[in-house]
Amino acid sequence: MTNSEKPSSFYELLGSIRRRPEAYLGNRSLHDLRVWLDGYRYARAQMGVNTPEEEEFTHFDTFVQNKYSWHDTSGFEAKIAYYHRDPSRAFDEFFTLLDEFRIARPVAAAAAAMSKRARTRVADPAPEPLPVQYSVDALAELARTVGVDSSALANEDARWDAYRRVIESRAHVDLLYSCVKSEPDPALASAVVVEVLETVPPQDRGRWVEAVDDSQKDSVRTREWEIGVLDSLNAGQKNVSDVKMSVDNWSNWLQQRIAETEMSWDVLAVIASRGRTKRIRRYASERLRRL
């Protein structure tokens, strides 16, 4: 391998392992991959090195827990291996889930950023004041709505929790918008908007996209477009020919959501045969059998 071919990032390194597991692990095995990852992360910790991608990956366990609705202290290996007993299939499933995790990275990135800041704070610090541009009135109203002291929301983790609670309630939309529009953390604002887009009417989505910082707009606009595709399918505005022409360009997230929600037998049949990952194809096939 030449210097130009060497992986330049953590995810590129995982991509190399995905393509040539025998060269790195000796076997195409999820267990061997997990052991390798443990050794890699230990060595990086000893060197005091932690890149943004490595920081983001610390949230992969939580992603897998949510994916399988299985919340305990065992790691991703135990959960994946439970459903995929063959080591090679479990290895493939890890990378399928990693693809989905990275597609959801606007949310994961916000969580990673907040986690990093939380770990670098001194014990029990006084909360830093929010920037002046944050709406004090909106902050106070948000605190009253979720039942916390407004001073606690100077903490990014607390604001994320408050935002999630408001999103789940499907109420106080204007309040949430005011808070997001003045949110000082661009990644946190983007994460909130990505979740909100599926809960608001199509005509309201544009203003939510415009509420995020320019650095975050591309990823948020992509999600807005993907939700629009789901709307068109649900309304019967796309026929199976449209799906066949477009499916290969759709993201894993969009294909998975179609597999989970689509009621058209013909559309599901396309996803079952041409979905990008085994998980997507299998899920669509299972739903086909139930229709």
C-alpha positions in Angstrom: 0.0 0.0 0.0 1.5 3.4 -1.0 1.3 6.5 1.2 -1.5 7.9 -1.1 -3.5 4.7 -0.5 -3.2 4.7 3.2 -6.5 5.6 5.0 -6.4 9.2 6.1 -9.3 9.1 8.6 -11.0 6.7 11.1 -13.9 6.0 8.8 -11.6 5.5 5.8 -9.7 3.0 8.0 -12.9 1.1 8.7 -13.7 1.2 5.0 -10.4 -0.5 4.3 -11.2 -3.2 6.9 -14.6 -3.6 5.3 -13.0 -4.3 1.9 -10.1 -6.4 3.2 -10.9 -7.8 6.6 -8.5 -10.7 6.3 -5.6 -8.3 5.9 -6.4 -6.4 9.1 -8.2 -9.0 11.3 -7.3 -12.4 9.9 -11.0 -13.3 9.6 -14.3 -11.8 8.4 -15.6 -11.7 11.9 -17.5 -9.2 14.0 -15.9 -10.4 17.2 -12.4 -9.9 15.7 -13.4 -6.5 14.5 -14.6 -5.5 17.9 -11.4 -6.7 19.6 -9.4 -4.7 17.0 -11.5 -1.6 17.7 -11.0 -2.0 21.4 -7.2 -2.2 20.9 -7.2 0.8 18.5 -9.2 3.0 20.8 -7.0 2.0 23.8 -3.9 2.9 21.9 -5.4 6.2 20.7 -6.4 7.1 24.3 -2.9 6.4 25.5 -1.5 8.8 22.9 -4.1 11.4 23.9 -5.4 11.5 20.3 -9.1 11.7 19.5 -10.4 12.9 16.1 -14.0 14.2 15.5 -14.8 10.9 13.6 -13.5 8.8 16.5 -15.5 11.0 18.9 -18.6 10.5 16.8 -18.2 6.8 16.8 -18.4 6.7 20.6 -22.2 7.1 20.0 -22.5 4.1 17.8 -23.4 1.8 20.7 -26.4 4.1 21.6 -27.4 4.1 17.9 -27.5 0.3 17.8 -29.4 0.2 21.1 -32.1 2.4 19.6 -32.1 0.5 16.3 -32.8 -2.8 18.0 -34.9 -1.2 20.9 -32.5 -3.1 23.2 -31.1 -0.9 25.9 -28.6 -2.4 28.3 -24.9 -2.2 29.1 -23.8 -4.8 26.5 -22.1 -3.4 23.4 -23.0 -3.5 19.8 -21.3 -6.9 19.2 -23.7 -8.7 21.5 -26.8 -7.2 19.9 -25.7 -7.7 16.3 -24.5 -11.2 17.0 -27.8 -12.1 18.6 -29.6 -11.5 15.3 -26.8 -12.6 13.0 -25.2 -15.8 14.4 -22.9 -16.3 11.4 -19.7 -14.2 12.1 -19.4 -13.1 8.5 -23.1 -12.0 8.4 -22.6 -10.2 11.7 -19.5 -8.4 10.3 -21.5 -7.2 7.2 -24.4 -6.1 9.5 -22.0 -3.9 11.5 -21.0 -2.0 8.4 -24.7 -1.7 7.3 -25.5 -0.1 10.7 -22.4 2.1 10.4 -23.6 3.4 7.1 -27.0 4.2 8.6 -25.3 5.8 11.6 -23.2 8.1 9.4 -26.2 9.1 7.3 -27.8 10.2 10.6 -24.6 12.2 11.5 -26.3 15.6 11.8 -27.8 14.3 15.0 -24.8 12.2 15.9 -22.5 15.0 15.4 -24.4 17.3 17.7 -24.5 14.6 20.4 -20.7 14.0 19.9 -19.9 17.7 20.2 -22.0 18.0 23.4 -20.4 14.9 24.9 -16.9 16.2 24.2 -17.7 19.5 25.8 -19.2 17.8 28.8 -16.1 15.6 29.4 -13.7 18.6 29.2 -15.5 20.7 31.8 -14.1 20.9 35.3 -16.2 19.3 38.0 -19.4 21.2 38.8 -18.6 24.4 36.9 -20.8 27.4 36.9 -22.7 27.4 33.6 -21.3 29.8 31.1 -23.7 32.5 30.0 -25.4 32.1 26.7 -24.4 34.5 23.9 -26.3 37.7 23.7 -28.1 36.7 20.5 -29.9 33.8 22.3 -33.5 34.9 22.9 -33.8 35.3 26.7 -37.6 35.3 26.4 -37.7 32.1 24.4 -35.2 30.5 26.7 -37.3 31.3 29.8 -40.5 30.0 28.1 -38.7 26.8 27.0 -37.6 26.3 30.6 -41.2 26.8 31.9 -42.5 24.5 29.2 -40.3 21.5 30.2 -40.2 22.3 33.9 -36.6 23.3 34.5 -34.8 26.3 35.8 -33.8 28.6 32.9 -30.2 28.8 34.2 -29.8 25.0 33.5 -30.3 25.6 29.8 -27.0 27.4 29.6 -25.7 23.8 29.2 -25.9 22.3 25.7 -26.9 18.9 26.9 -29.8 20.3 28.9 -31.0 22.3 25.9 -30.9 19.2 23.7 -33.0 17.3 26.2 -35.5 20.2 26.4 -35.7 20.4 22.6 -36.3 16.7 22.3 -39.1 16.8 24.8 -40.8 19.6 22.9 -40.4 17.8 19.6 -41.9 14.6 21.1 -44.9 16.6 22.5 -45.7 18.0 19.0 -46.7 21.2 20.7 -45.1 24.6 21.2 -43.8 24.6 17.6 -43.4 28.4 17.4 -41.5 28.4 20.7 -39.2 25.7 19.4 -38.6 27.7 16.2 -37.6 30.8 18.2 -35.2 28.9 20.3 -33.6 27.1 17.3 -33.3 30.3 15.3 -31.2 31.9 18.0 -29.4 28.7 19.1 -25.7 29.5 19.4 -24.5 25.9 18.6 -25.0 25.4 14.8 -24.7 21.6 15.1 -27.3 21.4 17.8 -29.7 23.6 15.9 -29.2 21.4 12.8 -29.9 18.2 14.8 -33.1 19.7 16.1 -34.3 20.8 12.7 -33.5 17.3 11.2 -35.9 15.8 13.7 -38.5 18.5 13.4 -38.8 18.3 9.6 -40.8 15.0 9.7 -43.3 16.5 12.2 -44.3 19.8 10.5 -46.4 20.4 7.4 -44.6 20.5 4.1 -45.3 24.3 3.7 -43.5 25.0 7.0 -40.3 23.0 6.3 -38.6 25.8 4.3 -38.5 28.2 7.3 -37.0 25.5 9.5 -34.2 24.9 7.0 -33.5 28.7 6.8 -33.3 28.8 10.6 -30.0 26.8 10.7 -26.5 28.2 10.1 -25.3 28.3 6.5 -22.6 25.7 7.4 -25.4 23.2 8.2 -27.9 23.9 5.4 -26.8 21.3 2.9 -27.4 18.3 5.1 -30.7 19.8 6.4 -31.9 20.5 2.8 -31.0 16.9 1.8 -33.2 15.6 4.6 -36.0 18.0 3.6 -35.8 16.7 0.0 -35.9 13.1 1.3 -39.0 13.7 3.4 -40.6 15.3 0.3 -40.0 12.0 -1.6 -41.7 10.1 1.2 -44.6 12.5 1.0 -44.9 12.0 -2.8 -44.9 8.3 -2.4 -47.5 8.4 0.4 -49.7 10.6 -1.8 -49.4 8.3 -4.8 -47.6 11.0 -6.8 -44.8 8.6 -7.8 -45.4 5.4 -9.7 -43.3 2.3 -9.7 -41.5 3.5 -12.9 -40.4 6.7 -11.0 -39.1 4.6 -8.2 -37.1 2.2 -10.4 -35.4 5.2 -12.1 -34.5 6.9 -8.8 -34.0 4.2 -6.2 -30.2 3.7 -6.8 -29.6 7.4 -6.1 -31.5 7.4 -2.8 -29.7 7.3 0.5 -29.8 4.4 2.9 -31.9 6.5 5.3 -34.6 7.1 2.6 -34.6 3.5 1.4 -35.0 2.3 4.9 -37.9 4.7 5.7 -39.7 3.6 2.5 -39.2 0.0 3.6 -40.7 0.9 7.0 -43.7 3.0 5.8 -44.6 2.3 2.2 -48.0 0.6 1.6 -47.6 0.0 -2.1 -46.8 -3.6 -2.9 -45.1 -2.6 -6.2 -42.8 0.0 -4.5 -41.9 -2.3 -1.7 -41.0 -5.0 -4.3 -38.5 -2.5 -5.9 -36.9 -1.8 -2.5 -36.9 -5.5 -1.6 -34.9 -6.3 -4.8 -32.8 -3.2 -5.2 -32.3 -1.8 -1.7 -28.7 -0.9 -1.0 -28.2 -3.0 2.0 -29.3 -6.5 3.2 -31.1 -4.9 6.1 -33.2 -2.7 3.8 -34.0 -5.5 1.4 -34.9 -7.9 4.2 -37.1 -5.4 5.9 -39.0 -4.6 2.7 -39.4 -8.3 1.9 -40.8 -9.0 5.4 -43.3 -6.1 4.9 -44.3 -7.5 1.5 -45.2 -10.8 3.1 -47.4 -9.0 5.6 -49.3 -6.9 3.1 
